[in-house]
Amino acid sequence: MTNDVIIHDVVIVGAGLAGTWAAMTAAQQGVKDVAVLSKLHPLRSHSGAAQGGIAAALNNVRPVAGTGPRGPLEQIPEGDELVDSWELHMFDTIKGSDWLGDQDKIEVMVKDAIDILYQYEHMGCVFSRTPDGRIAQRRFGGHSAPRANYSADRTGHVLLHTIHEQALKHGVKFYPEWYVMDLIIEDNSVRGVVTLEVLTGEIRTIRAKAVMFATGGYGRAFKITSNAFANTGDGVAIAYDAGAPLMDMEFVQFHPTGLYRHGILMSEACRGEGGYLINKDGDHFMKKYAPDKMELAPRDLVSRSEQTEINEGRGVMEDGQGIYLDLRHLGAEKIMKRLPQIRELAINFAGVDPIEEPIPIQPTAHYSMGGIPTDVDGQVIADAEGTPIVGFFAGGEVACVSVHGANRLGTNSLLEASVFGRRAGHAIARFIKGGAELLPLTGDPAERNRRIVAELMDGDGRENVEDIAQELKSTMTQNCGIYRNEAQLKKALNDVKALQERFKSARVMDRSKRFNTDVLAALETKHLLTFSEVIVAGALNRTESRGAHARTDYPKRDDEAWMKHTIAHKSEDGTPRLSYKEVTVFWDRFPPQERKY
């Protein structure tokens, strides 16, 4: 450490599955100086909140012959005919993406899936098991076979603890509660990051040969979300401000089963185990919308079905804004064994025991399909031609590979973070060991960020940061939510721009340096305002409905005009400059078709 400058070979921002896999793998491959920065304690990273499973075609269980989509599963005997394959997983993911996922990258993910599951197992991950000791599997929405490998309803928790242990074992250095404010890119090469140490309030530059962003998603741009308070899209906003593009930001997934008013996730495992969705009349309404898959249709379809029931007056609760998730028929034993955390959350936050009563739920902002564009090795791409930003990598929800396209299938997120985190770790190791240099900096990047904080603390502004954040969340939910149209999106764009102007006069109340959460909230709100404009601009331009992007004024998918990725660069005046990039399609294997369930 030199004065206020810290030096590492590799700096990874974010301690969830993607970042920790990358750190552990790079260290394992011989990179001696790997640091992970996290705005939280590493084990509070949002990967740990994932509940239902991680996808891989292991072929450990199959549906009992003659049963329907909710029927029982049985163990597959050794040597018996298999029911699943990576090819079927690939097709389900392509179909789930509404043909916006890049098929070459999806193939990489589903092929790597099987190996990474067994690597987790060999590292000691505590999975639920079949009677003969194999990893247990359950159904999940949009998947044609039971391929969600799980640990009760705490899958992300056990995966994160497993890989964190391995990173510590391999000598990775963690900086808990260090907040990254800025990414330093000069001449299309990464030089490091500027950080705020939360405990002391000190702002420092960390120089590095390689930087990886694995900062998670941006659900906190919406009023009702399953995301933790930390999921404020810092990584996408910082990268965008530094000159990197963003891709497909208009595709925001709403999960069908967030706890009513709270947004706390009621895992898709509830429906994978056989739960029903019912309206105020007691109807199992999914038979109208997805007669074959029912509750196990993809999330975008189920969320729109719920919202339609609500809009047409068949919602539950006093304001009619909820739907019921009914698990009572599963019985106490199954709920206690397979869904213990769900029961605990329902009792603690809704006062409802799902063994005895249905759980009130509603669609909730959940996952960002868009993000920083990368190749399959986590290398960040600067443009549609594939030009790399040298030394800059990204993985997990902050990245857009794109394997999820317009809609992610459940259990593919833990898989994506693991697969592409590991691949990024190998790529970073090759980059460092191939002779990467610590490039020089121009000026003092930390000083500019010190001025930003000083202005928030000492300026004469009068705008309240929390008021701005809440107004943003309201307009994004009302005007850029599950259903959208031109008038709503134009209103959202105008609102976001007006809030950006108001933020210029924002001021925080807390003047202290140590653990100043007011300053953190202000910086996070600035990031929310930055990328929300990109979401709305992309949605306004895309005059079709595809996956999670559902426009009432353009209800059909338009492959001729819109089977392409949106690329957004920040222009000189600060507004998004949009261009487009072709989707990779294997026309002989998986040509586009109508998406029915």
C-alpha positions as CSV (number, residue, x, y, z in Angstrom):
1,M,0.0,0.0,0.0
2,T,1.4,3.4,-1.0
3,N,-0.3,6.4,0.7
4,D,-3.9,6.2,-0.5
5,V,-3.2,3.7,-3.3
6,I,-3.5,0.0,-2.9
7,I,-2.2,-2.4,-5.6
8,H,-3.4,-5.9,-6.5
9,D,-2.9,-8.1,-9.6
10,V,-6.7,-8.8,-9.8
11,V,-9.6,-6.9,-8.2
12,I,-13.0,-8.5,-8.2
13,V,-16.0,-6.4,-7.2
14,G,-18.8,-8.5,-5.7
15,A,-18.5,-11.6,-3.5
16,G,-21.5,-13.6,-4.8
17,L,-21.1,-16.8,-6.7
18,A,-19.8,-15.3,-9.9
19,G,-17.1,-13.2,-8.2
20,T,-16.0,-15.8,-5.7
21,W,-15.8,-18.5,-8.4
22,A,-13.6,-16.2,-10.5
23,A,-11.4,-15.4,-7.5
24,M,-11.1,-19.0,-6.4
25,T,-10.4,-20.2,-9.9
26,A,-7.8,-17.5,-10.7
27,A,-6.0,-18.3,-7.4
28,Q,-6.2,-22.0,-8.1
29,Q,-4.6,-21.4,-11.4
30,G,-1.6,-19.7,-9.8
31,V,-2.5,-16.0,-9.6
32,K,-1.1,-15.1,-6.2
33,D,-2.6,-11.6,-5.6
34,V,-6.4,-11.8,-5.9
35,A,-8.7,-9.4,-4.0
36,V,-12.5,-9.4,-3.7
37,L,-14.3,-6.2,-2.7
38,S,-17.8,-6.3,-1.4
39,K,-20.2,-3.5,-0.1
40,L,-21.5,-6.2,2.3
41,H,-20.0,-9.0,4.3
42,P,-19.3,-11.6,1.5
43,L,-21.7,-14.2,2.9
44,R,-24.6,-11.6,2.7
45,S,-24.2,-11.5,-1.1
46,H,-27.5,-11.9,-2.9
47,S,-26.5,-15.3,-4.4
48,G,-27.2,-16.7,-0.9
49,A,-30.9,-15.7,-1.2
50,A,-31.6,-18.0,-4.1
51,Q,-33.8,-20.8,-2.9
52,G,-35.1,-23.4,-5.4
53,G,-32.1,-25.0,-7.2
54,I,-29.4,-24.9,-9.8
55,A,-30.1,-26.4,-13.2
56,A,-28.1,-29.3,-14.7
57,A,-29.3,-32.4,-16.7
58,L,-28.0,-35.0,-14.1
59,N,-30.8,-37.5,-14.8
60,N,-31.3,-38.5,-11.2
61,V,-35.1,-38.5,-11.1
62,R,-38.0,-38.7,-13.5
63,P,-41.8,-38.3,-13.4
64,V,-43.8,-41.3,-12.4
65,A,-45.4,-42.8,-15.5
66,G,-48.8,-41.4,-16.3
67,T,-48.6,-38.4,-13.9
68,G,-49.2,-34.8,-14.9
69,P,-47.0,-31.7,-14.5
70,R,-47.5,-31.8,-10.7
71,G,-47.3,-35.5,-10.2
72,P,-44.7,-37.4,-8.1
73,L,-41.1,-38.1,-9.1
74,E,-39.1,-41.3,-8.8
75,Q,-35.4,-42.1,-8.8
76,I,-34.0,-43.4,-12.1
77,P,-32.4,-46.8,-11.6
78,E,-28.8,-47.3,-12.8
79,G,-28.8,-48.2,-16.5
80,D,-32.4,-47.1,-17.1
81,E,-33.4,-44.9,-20.0
82,L,-32.5,-41.3,-19.4
83,V,-35.1,-38.5,-19.5
84,D,-32.9,-35.4,-19.8
85,S,-29.9,-34.2,-21.8
86,W,-27.9,-31.0,-22.2
87,E,-29.6,-30.7,-25.7
88,L,-33.0,-30.6,-24.0
89,H,-31.8,-28.1,-21.4
90,M,-30.4,-26.0,-24.3
91,F,-33.7,-26.0,-26.2
92,D,-35.7,-25.2,-23.0
93,T,-33.4,-22.2,-22.3
94,I,-33.6,-20.9,-25.9
95,K,-37.4,-21.2,-25.9
96,G,-37.6,-19.6,-22.4
97,S,-35.5,-16.7,-23.8
98,D,-38.1,-16.1,-26.5
99,W,-35.3,-16.6,-29.0
100,L,-33.2,-13.7,-27.8
101,G,-30.6,-15.8,-26.1
102,D,-27.3,-16.4,-28.0
103,Q,-27.5,-20.1,-28.8
104,D,-23.7,-20.6,-29.0
105,K,-23.4,-19.3,-25.4
106,I,-26.3,-21.2,-24.1
107,E,-24.7,-24.4,-25.4
108,V,-21.5,-23.6,-23.4
109,M,-23.6,-23.1,-20.3
110,V,-25.7,-26.3,-20.4
111,K,-22.6,-28.4,-21.3
112,D,-20.6,-27.0,-18.4
113,A,-23.5,-27.4,-16.0
114,I,-23.1,-31.1,-15.3
115,D,-19.4,-30.7,-14.5
116,I,-19.9,-27.7,-12.3
117,L,-22.6,-29.6,-10.2
118,Y,-20.1,-32.4,-9.6
119,Q,-17.4,-29.9,-8.7
120,Y,-19.7,-28.4,-6.1
121,E,-20.4,-31.9,-4.8
122,H,-16.7,-32.7,-4.6
123,M,-16.1,-29.5,-2.7
124,G,-18.6,-30.7,0.0
125,C,-21.8,-28.8,-0.9
126,V,-24.7,-30.1,1.1
127,F,-27.4,-31.1,-1.4
128,S,-30.7,-32.8,-0.7
129,R,-30.4,-36.4,-1.8
130,T,-32.3,-39.2,-3.4
131,P,-32.7,-42.5,-1.4
132,D,-29.6,-43.9,-3.0
133,G,-27.5,-40.8,-2.2
134,R,-27.5,-38.9,-5.5
135,I,-28.3,-35.2,-5.8
136,A,-32.1,-34.7,-5.5
137,Q,-33.9,-32.9,-8.4
138,R,-37.3,-31.2,-8.7
139,R,-39.3,-29.5,-11.5
140,F,-39.0,-25.8,-12.3
141,G,-40.9,-23.5,-14.7
142,G,-40.1,-23.8,-18.4
143,H,-38.0,-26.9,-18.0
144,S,-39.1,-30.1,-19.7
145,A,-37.5,-32.4,-17.1
146,P,-36.9,-32.2,-13.4
147,R,-33.4,-30.7,-13.5
148,A,-33.4,-28.3,-10.5
149,N,-30.7,-29.7,-8.2
150,Y,-31.4,-28.4,-4.7
151,S,-30.7,-28.1,-1.0
152,A,-34.2,-27.9,0.5
153,D,-35.2,-24.2,-0.2
154,R,-31.7,-22.8,0.7
155,T,-29.7,-23.7,-2.4
156,G,-28.0,-20.4,-3.0
157,H,-27.0,-20.3,0.7
158,V,-25.2,-23.6,0.6
159,L,-23.5,-22.9,-2.8
160,L,-22.2,-19.6,-1.6
161,H,-20.8,-20.9,1.6
162,T,-19.1,-23.8,-0.2
163,I,-17.3,-21.6,-2.8
164,H,-16.4,-18.9,-0.2
165,E,-14.6,-21.6,1.9
166,Q,-12.7,-22.6,-1.2
167,A,-11.7,-19.0,-2.0
168,L,-10.3,-18.6,1.6
169,K,-8.5,-21.9,1.3
170,H,-6.7,-20.7,-1.9
171,G,-5.6,-17.4,-0.3
172,V,-8.1,-14.9,-1.8
173,K,-8.1,-11.6,0.1
174,F,-11.6,-10.2,0.9
175,Y,-12.4,-6.5,1.6
176,P,-15.8,-6.6,3.3
177,E,-17.8,-3.3,3.3
178,W,-15.7,-1.6,0.7
179,Y,-17.9,0.3,-1.8
180,V,-16.7,0.8,-5.4
181,M,-17.4,4.3,-6.7
182,D,-15.6,4.4,-10.0
183,L,-14.0,2.3,-12.7
184,I,-10.8,3.6,-14.2
185,I,-10.5,3.0,-17.9
186,E,-7.9,4.8,-20.1
187,D,-7.2,4.0,-23.8
188,N,-9.7,1.1,-23.6
189,S,-7.7,-0.6,-20.9
190,V,-8.6,-1.0,-17.2
191,R,-6.4,0.7,-14.6
192,G,-8.3,0.0,-11.4
193,V,-11.1,1.2,-9.3
194,V,-11.9,4.0,-6.8
195,T,-13.3,2.8,-3.5
196,L,-15.0,4.0,-0.3
197,E,-14.1,2.1,2.8
198,V,-17.4,2.2,4.6
199,L,-16.0,1.9,8.1
200,T,-13.6,4.9,7.9
201,G,-15.1,6.9,5.1
202,E,-11.7,7.0,3.3
203,I,-11.7,7.1,-0.5
204,R,-8.9,5.3,-2.1
205,T,-7.7,4.1,-5.5
206,I,-7.0,0.4,-6.0
207,R,-4.8,-0.2,-9.0
208,A,-5.0,-3.6,-10.7
209,K,-4.0,-5.4,-13.9
210,A,-7.5,-6.9,-14.2
211,V,-10.8,-5.9,-12.8
212,M,-14.0,-8.0,-12.7
213,F,-17.5,-6.7,-11.9
214,A,-19.8,-9.3,-10.3
215,T,-22.0,-6.8,-8.4
216,G,-25.4,-8.4,-9.0
217,G,-28.7,-7.0,-10.3
218,Y,-30.8,-3.9,-10.1
219,G,-34.2,-4.9,-8.7
220,R,-34.2,-1.9,-6.3
221,A,-35.2,0.4,-9.2
222,F,-38.8,-1.0,-8.6
223,K,-41.1,-0.5,-5.7
224,I,-41.9,-4.2,-5.0
225,T,-38.8,-6.4,-5.4
226,S,-37.4,-9.7,-4.2
227,N,-34.0,-8.1,-4.3
228,A,-32.0,-7.2,-1.2
229,F,-31.5,-3.5,-0.3
230,A,-28.0,-3.8,-1.7
231,N,-29.1,-4.6,-5.3
232,T,-29.0,-1.1,-6.6
233,G,-27.3,-1.8,-10.0
234,D,-24.0,-0.1,-9.0
235,G,-21.9,-2.2,-11.4
236,V,-24.0,-1.5,-14.5
237,A,-24.1,2.2,-13.7
238,I,-20.4,2.6,-12.9
239,A,-19.4,0.6,-16.1
240,Y,-21.8,2.7,-18.2
241,D,-20.4,6.0,-16.8
242,A,-16.9,4.7,-17.5
243,G,-17.7,4.2,-21.2
244,A,-18.7,0.5,-21.3
245,P,-21.9,-0.3,-23.1
246,L,-25.0,-2.0,-21.6
247,M,-27.0,-4.7,-23.4
248,D,-30.7,-5.6,-23.3
249,M,-31.5,-3.6,-20.2
250,E,-35.2,-3.4,-21.1
251,F,-35.7,-7.0,-20.1
252,V,-36.5,-7.1,-16.4
253,Q,-38.0,-10.3,-15.0
254,F,-40.9,-10.1,-12.6
255,H,-41.1,-13.2,-10.4
256,P,-44.7,-14.5,-10.0
257,T,-44.5,-15.2,-6.3
258,G,-43.1,-12.4,-4.2
259,L,-44.8,-12.1,-0.8
260,Y,-47.7,-9.6,-1.0
261,R,-46.5,-6.0,-0.3
262,H,-43.0,-7.2,0.9
263,G,-41.7,-8.8,-2.3
264,I,-39.8,-11.4,-0.3
265,L,-39.4,-14.4,-2.5
266,M,-41.7,-17.4,-2.2
267,S,-39.4,-19.8,-4.2
268,E,-40.5,-21.3,-7.5
269,A,-39.8,-24.5,-5.7
270,C,-43.3,-24.0,-4.1
271,R,-44.8,-24.6,-7.6
272,G,-42.1,-27.2,-8.5
273,E,-43.3,-29.2,-5.5
274,G,-46.9,-29.0,-6.7
275,G,-48.3,-25.7,-5.4
276,Y,-51.3,-24.0,-7.0
277,L,-52.0,-20.4,-7.9
278,I,-55.6,-19.4,-7.2
279,N,-57.7,-16.2,-7.5
280,K,-60.3,-14.8,-5.2
281,D,-62.9,-17.2,-6.6
282,G,-60.7,-20.2,-5.8
283,D,-60.0,-20.9,-9.5
284,H,-56.7,-22.5,-10.6
285,F,-56.5,-19.9,-13.3
286,M,-53.2,-21.0,-15.0
287,K,-55.1,-23.6,-17.0
288,K,-56.4,-20.7,-19.1
289,Y,-53.0,-19.3,-19.8
290,A,-50.7,-22.3,-20.0
291,P,-52.8,-25.5,-20.2
292,D,-49.8,-27.9,-20.6
293,K,-47.3,-26.4,-18.0
294,M,-49.9,-24.7,-15.7
295,E,-48.0,-23.2,-12.7
296,L,-44.7,-24.4,-14.2
297,A,-44.8,-22.2,-17.3
298,P,-42.0,-19.6,-17.6
299,R,-41.9,-16.7,-15.1
300,D,-42.8,-14.0,-17.6
301,L,-46.0,-15.8,-18.7
302,V,-47.0,-16.7,-15.1
303,S,-46.5,-13.1,-13.9
304,R,-48.5,-11.7,-16.8
305,S,-51.3,-14.2,-16.1
306,E,-51.4,-13.1,-12.4
307,Q,-51.4,-9.4,-13.4
308,T,-54.3,-10.1,-15.8
309,E,-56.3,-11.7,-13.1
310,I,-55.6,-8.7,-10.8
311,N,-56.4,-6.2,-13.5
312,E,-59.7,-7.9,-14.3
313,G,-60.8,-7.8,-10.7
314,R,-60.1,-11.3,-9.5
315,G,-57.2,-10.4,-7.2
316,V,-57.2,-11.1,-3.4
317,M,-56.5,-8.9,-0.4
318,E,-58.3,-5.6,0.4
319,D,-56.8,-3.7,-2.5
320,G,-57.2,-6.6,-5.0
321,Q,-53.5,-6.6,-5.8
322,G,-52.6,-10.1,-4.7
323,I,-53.0,-13.7,-5.7
324,Y,-52.9,-16.8,-3.5
325,L,-50.2,-19.4,-3.5
326,D,-51.8,-22.6,-2.1
327,L,-49.6,-25.3,-0.6
328,R,-52.0,-26.8,1.8
329,H,-52.6,-30.0,-0.3
330,L,-48.9,-30.8,-0.1
331,G,-49.2,-31.7,3.5
332,A,-47.2,-30.7,6.6
333,E,-44.5,-33.4,6.2
334,K,-43.5,-32.3,2.6
335,I,-43.6,-28.6,3.4
336,M,-41.5,-29.0,6.5
337,K,-38.9,-31.2,4.6
338,R,-38.8,-29.4,1.2
339,L,-39.9,-25.8,1.9
340,P,-39.0,-25.1,5.6
341,Q,-37.7,-21.5,4.9
342,I,-40.8,-20.6,2.9
343,R,-43.0,-21.6,5.8
344,E,-40.8,-19.6,8.2
345,L,-40.9,-16.5,5.9
346,A,-44.7,-16.7,5.4
347,I,-45.3,-17.0,9.1
348,N,-42.9,-14.2,10.1
349,F,-43.8,-11.6,7.4
350,A,-47.4,-12.4,6.4
351,G,-48.7,-14.1,9.6
352,V,-49.8,-17.1,7.5
353,D,-48.8,-20.8,8.1
354,P,-48.9,-22.4,4.6
355,I,-49.7,-25.7,6.1
356,E,-53.1,-24.3,7.0
357,E,-53.7,-21.2,4.8
358,P,-52.8,-20.0,1.3
359,I,-50.0,-17.4,1.1
360,P,-50.8,-14.0,-0.4
361,I,-48.3,-13.2,-3.2
362,Q,-47.9,-10.8,-6.1
363,P,-45.6,-10.4,-9.1
364,T,-42.3,-8.7,-8.0
365,A,-39.3,-7.3,-9.8
366,H,-36.7,-10.1,-9.5
367,Y,-33.9,-10.4,-12.1
368,S,-32.1,-8.4,-14.8
369,M,-31.6,-10.2,-18.0
370,G,-29.6,-7.3,-19.3
371,G,-26.2,-5.9,-18.2
372,I,-22.6,-5.4,-19.2
373,P,-22.0,-7.4,-22.5
374,T,-19.4,-10.2,-22.3
375,D,-18.2,-13.2,-24.2
376,V,-18.3,-16.7,-22.7
377,D,-15.1,-16.1,-20.8
378,G,-16.3,-13.0,-19.0
379,Q,-14.4,-10.6,-21.2
380,V,-16.3,-7.3,-21.5
381,I,-17.1,-6.3,-25.0
382,A,-17.0,-2.6,-26.0
383,D,-19.1,-2.7,-29.2
384,A,-21.2,-4.9,-31.5
385,E,-18.0,-5.9,-33.4
386,G,-16.7,-7.6,-30.2
387,T,-13.8,-5.2,-29.4
388,P,-12.6,-6.1,-25.8
389,I,-12.0,-3.6,-23.0
390,V,-8.6,-4.9,-22.1
391,G,-8.4,-6.2,-18.5
392,F,-12.1,-5.8,-17.8
393,F,-14.3,-8.8,-17.0
394,A,-17.9,-9.3,-15.7
395,G,-20.0,-12.2,-14.5
396,G,-23.3,-13.1,-12.9
397,E,-26.3,-10.9,-13.0
398,V,-24.4,-7.7,-13.7
399,A,-23.3,-9.3,-17.0
400,C,-25.2,-10.0,-20.2
401,V,-23.6,-13.0,-21.9
402,S,-26.6,-13.4,-23.3
403,V,-27.9,-16.8,-22.1
404,H,-31.2,-15.6,-20.8
405,G,-32.3,-13.4,-23.7
406,A,-35.7,-11.9,-23.0
407,N,-36.6,-14.2,-20.1
408,R,-34.6,-16.3,-17.7
409,L,-35.7,-19.8,-16.6
410,G,-35.6,-20.4,-12.9
411,T,-32.4,-22.2,-11.7
412,N,-30.4,-20.9,-14.7
413,S,-29.1,-17.9,-12.7
414,L,-27.1,-19.9,-10.1
415,L,-25.9,-21.9,-13.0
416,E,-24.9,-18.9,-15.1
417,A,-23.1,-17.3,-12.1
418,S,-21.2,-20.5,-11.4
419,V,-20.3,-21.4,-15.0
420,F,-19.3,-18.0,-16.2
421,G,-17.6,-17.1,-12.9
422,R,-15.4,-20.1,-13.3
423,R,-14.7,-19.4,-16.9
424,A,-13.8,-15.8,-16.1
425,G,-11.4,-17.0,-13.4
426,H,-9.6,-19.1,-16.0
427,A,-9.5,-16.2,-18.5
428,I,-8.2,-13.8,-15.8
429,A,-5.5,-16.3,-14.9
430,R,-4.5,-16.6,-18.6
431,F,-4.5,-12.8,-18.9
432,I,-2.3,-12.2,-15.8
433,K,0.1,-15.1,-16.5
434,G,0.4,-14.0,-20.1
435,G,2.2,-10.9,-19.1
436,A,-0.4,-8.3,-18.2
437,E,1.1,-5.1,-16.9
438,L,0.0,-2.6,-14.2
439,L,-0.7,0.3,-16.5
440,P,-0.1,3.9,-15.3
441,L,-2.8,6.3,-14.2
442,T,-3.4,9.9,-15.3
443,G,-4.0,12.2,-12.4
444,D,-5.7,11.3,-9.2
445,P,-9.0,9.4,-9.9
446,A,-9.9,9.4,-6.2
447,E,-9.9,13.2,-5.9
448,R,-12.9,13.5,-8.3
449,N,-14.8,11.1,-6.2
450,R,-13.9,12.9,-3.0
451,R,-15.4,16.1,-4.5
452,I,-18.7,14.2,-5.3
453,V,-19.0,13.1,-1.6
454,A,-18.0,16.5,-0.3
455,E,-20.7,18.2,-2.5
456,L,-23.3,15.8,-1.1
457,M,-22.3,16.5,2.5
458,D,-21.4,20.2,2.4
459,G,-23.3,21.5,-0.6
460,D,-26.3,23.9,-0.4
461,G,-28.8,21.5,-2.0
462,R,-32.2,20.9,-0.4
463,E,-33.5,17.8,-2.2
464,N,-34.1,14.7,-0.1
465,V,-32.4,11.6,-1.6
466,E,-35.0,9.1,-0.2
467,D,-37.8,11.1,-1.8
468,I,-36.1,11.0,-5.2
469,A,-35.5,7.2,-4.8
470,Q,-39.1,6.5,-3.9
471,E,-40.5,8.6,-6.8
472,L,-38.2,6.7,-9.2
473,K,-39.4,3.3,-7.9
474,S,-43.0,4.4,-8.3
475,T,-42.7,5.6,-11.9
476,M,-40.6,2.5,-12.9
477,T,-43.2,0.2,-11.3
478,Q,-46.3,2.0,-12.8
479,N,-44.9,2.8,-16.2
480,C,-42.1,0.3,-17.0
481,G,-43.4,-2.8,-15.2
482,I,-45.0,-6.0,-16.3
483,Y,-47.1,-4.3,-19.0
484,R,-45.9,-1.2,-20.9
485,N,-47.0,1.1,-23.7
486,E,-45.7,4.1,-25.4
487,A,-47.5,6.7,-23.3
488,Q,-46.4,5.1,-20.0
489,L,-42.8,4.7,-21.2
490,K,-42.6,8.3,-22.3
491,K,-43.9,9.4,-18.9
492,A,-41.3,7.2,-17.2
493,L,-38.5,8.7,-19.3
494,N,-39.6,12.3,-18.5
495,D,-39.9,11.4,-14.8
496,V,-36.4,9.8,-14.7
497,K,-34.9,12.9,-16.4
498,A,-36.7,15.2,-14.0
499,L,-35.4,13.2,-11.1
500,Q,-31.9,13.3,-12.4
501,E,-32.1,17.1,-12.4
502,R,-33.4,17.1,-8.9
503,F,-30.6,14.9,-7.7
504,K,-28.1,17.6,-8.7
505,S,-29.5,19.5,-5.7
506,A,-29.4,16.5,-3.4
507,R,-27.9,16.7,0.1
508,V,-27.3,14.2,2.8
509,M,-28.0,14.9,6.5
510,D,-25.2,12.8,8.1
511,R,-21.9,14.7,8.1
512,S,-19.8,12.0,9.7
513,K,-17.2,9.9,7.9
514,R,-17.5,6.5,9.7
515,F,-20.2,4.2,8.4
516,N,-22.1,7.0,6.7
517,T,-25.1,5.1,5.2
518,D,-26.6,8.4,4.0
519,V,-23.8,8.9,1.6
520,L,-24.0,5.3,0.4
521,A,-27.8,5.7,-0.2
522,A,-27.1,8.9,-2.2
523,L,-24.5,7.2,-4.4
524,E,-26.8,4.2,-4.9
525,T,-29.7,6.5,-5.9
526,K,-27.5,8.2,-8.5
527,H,-26.8,4.8,-9.9
528,L,-30.5,3.9,-10.0
529,L,-31.3,7.0,-11.9
530,T,-28.4,6.4,-14.4
531,F,-29.4,2.9,-15.5
532,S,-33.2,3.4,-15.2
533,E,-33.0,5.8,-18.2
534,V,-31.3,3.0,-20.2
535,I,-34.1,0.5,-19.3
536,V,-36.8,2.9,-20.3
537,A,-35.1,4.1,-23.5
538,G,-34.6,0.5,-24.7
539,A,-38.2,-0.4,-23.8
540,L,-39.6,2.6,-25.7
541,N,-37.6,1.8,-28.8
542,R,-38.5,-1.9,-28.9
543,T,-41.9,-1.9,-30.6
544,E,-42.8,-5.6,-29.9
545,S,-43.5,-7.9,-27.0
546,R,-40.9,-10.5,-26.3
547,G,-40.3,-12.4,-23.0
548,A,-40.4,-10.1,-20.0
549,H,-40.9,-7.0,-22.3
550,A,-44.7,-6.9,-22.8
551,R,-46.1,-3.9,-24.6
552,T,-49.9,-3.6,-24.8
553,D,-49.6,-1.4,-27.9
554,Y,-47.4,-4.0,-29.7
555,P,-48.6,-7.3,-28.4
556,K,-46.8,-9.6,-30.9
557,R,-43.2,-10.7,-31.2
558,D,-41.6,-9.3,-34.3
559,D,-38.6,-11.5,-35.3
560,E,-38.0,-9.7,-38.6
561,A,-37.5,-6.3,-37.0
562,W,-36.5,-7.1,-33.4
563,M,-34.7,-10.4,-33.0
564,K,-31.6,-8.4,-32.0
565,H,-29.9,-7.2,-28.9
566,T,-30.1,-3.6,-27.7
567,I,-26.7,-2.0,-27.1
568,A,-26.6,1.3,-25.1
569,H,-23.6,3.7,-24.9
570,K,-23.6,6.9,-22.9
571,S,-23.4,9.8,-25.3
572,E,-21.7,13.1,-24.5
573,D,-24.9,14.7,-23.4
574,G,-25.5,11.8,-20.9
575,T,-28.4,10.2,-22.8
576,P,-28.3,6.6,-24.0
577,R,-27.2,6.1,-27.6
578,L,-28.8,2.9,-28.9
579,S,-27.6,0.5,-31.5
580,Y,-28.3,-3.2,-32.2
581,K,-26.5,-6.5,-32.5
582,E,-27.7,-9.7,-34.2
583,V,-28.7,-12.7,-32.0
584,T,-26.7,-15.9,-32.7
585,V,-29.1,-18.6,-33.9
586,F,-28.4,-22.2,-35.0
587,W,-30.9,-22.1,-37.8
588,D,-30.5,-25.8,-38.6
589,R,-31.1,-26.8,-35.0
590,F,-33.2,-24.3,-33.1
591,P,-34.9,-21.9,-35.5
592,P,-37.4,-19.5,-34.0
593,Q,-40.9,-20.8,-33.4
594,E,-44.1,-19.6,-31.7
595,R,-43.6,-19.9,-27.9
596,K,-46.4,-22.0,-26.4
597,Y,-46.7,-23.8,-23.1
